[in-house]
Amino acid sequence: MIEKVEWDSEFFSRKIGRLTKVPQGKKLKNLIHQAHNKGYEYLSCRLILDKIAEIQLLEKHGFYLTDIGIVWEKKIIKNISNLKSQISNSNIREATGKDSPMLKTTVRGLFKDSRFYNDPFFTKKEADKVYQAWVENSVEDKTIKVFVAEKSGFITCKRLSKNRGDIPHIGVIPKSQGKGIGTSLMHRALKWFKENGVNTATVRTQANNSIAMNFYKKLGFEVKYIDMTMGLILSMELKKKA
Ligand SMILES: CC(C)(COP(=O)(O)OP(=O)(O)OC[C@H]1O[C@@H](n2cnc3c(N)ncnc32)[C@H](O)[C@@H]1OP(=O)(O)O)[C@@H](O)C(=O)NCCC(=O)NCCS
């Protein structure tokens, strides 16, 4: 019920795990001890918000809130020619490896609402670096398509299954926001999904990011569910209880 989060463990140089299912009462306490004995320094757990009893159990065992997420979904029903006309005026193209330095600059400071900035386990410096690493990896990752709006924004698209796709990240630099670039990037992503047989797109945003929520609503996304991410710093929690 605890799985190692390989990428995070390597990136933060600390063993990080994810609780995939919340066991009842004493079993959770034992699981936390086992995790500590196996060298885990941190555990996270993400639950859909209707699981209040499980959230309260996690709190009882020292887990704290790091993030409330809204998962949005959109059926891609428009035909490709319509989407094409909406992006024809903007300068959007596929990213290549050469765009990594530009993307790393673009991403700096854009995702301050994210859980990494609100979780005492991570330093602000680490939180800053994580998005730079993600965007760089996305360009190299064959399962992710990245589109860029020259020096002003980007969007990443990931195919989840035959029909479903996800937008892990979208960002427009502050001085270019509010000019329709985010909308054009999203239309480009939806067009790519449609061309590749994907007819349902999802995107997750933090509940404290009202600008992004308005943005997705305007683009026709609908709320699918709300989730909560909890974190537990193992060394601190066990020290407190000793
Ligand atoms: C969310 C984001 C990508 C939007 O990009 P953008 O280029 O500024 O968006 P657009 O100009 O295409 O705006 C489209 C719609 O979004 C909404 N919107 C955009 N900026 C807004 C703001 N400051 N306040 C309220 N609504 C806003 C509006 O409904 C707008 O439509 P309108 O111009 O007709 O009012 C951009 O704000 C951003 O990069 N934010 C930081 C990173 C981030 O939060 N990414 C999403 C993480 S899940």
The ligand as an ORCA input file, in Angstrom:
! r2SCAN-3c Opt
* xyz 0 1
  C      -3.850     30.227    -16.551
  C      -3.058     30.881    -17.696
  C      -2.353     29.786    -18.488
  C      -4.007     31.639    -18.618
  O      -3.287     32.100    -19.755
  P      -3.626     33.516    -20.446
  O      -2.867     33.610    -21.716
  O      -3.400     34.580    -19.457
  O      -5.195     33.346    -20.712
  P      -6.098     34.032    -21.838
  O      -5.606     35.412    -22.084
  O      -6.202     33.118    -23.005
  O      -7.500     34.143    -21.052
  C      -8.612     33.313    -21.324
  C      -9.640     33.439    -20.219
  O      -9.075     32.994    -18.968
  C      -9.638     33.777    -17.891
  N      -8.567     34.587    -17.274
  C      -7.331     34.788    -17.740
  N      -6.647     35.612    -16.908
  C      -7.496     35.935    -15.912
  C      -7.387     36.759    -14.746
  N      -6.253     37.418    -14.450
  N      -8.461     36.851    -13.926
  C      -9.601     36.193    -14.202
  N      -9.764     35.397    -15.298
  C      -8.726     35.283    -16.131
  C     -10.662     34.700    -18.519
  O     -11.920     34.015    -18.552
  C     -10.106     34.844    -19.939
  O     -11.103     35.201    -20.860
  P     -11.353     36.785    -21.186
  O     -10.025     37.344    -21.620
  O     -12.361     36.756    -22.272
  O     -11.823     37.376    -19.906
  C      -2.017     31.913    -17.138
  O      -2.694     32.787    -16.273
  C      -0.861     31.294    -16.377
  O       0.118     30.839    -16.974
  N      -0.885     31.299    -15.027
  C       0.231     30.812    -14.214
  C       0.461     29.326    -14.369
  C      -0.786     28.546    -14.034
  O      -1.467     28.824    -13.065
  N      -1.072     27.528    -14.883
  C      -2.198     26.662    -14.694
  C      -1.854     25.660    -13.663
  S      -3.114     24.453    -13.465
*
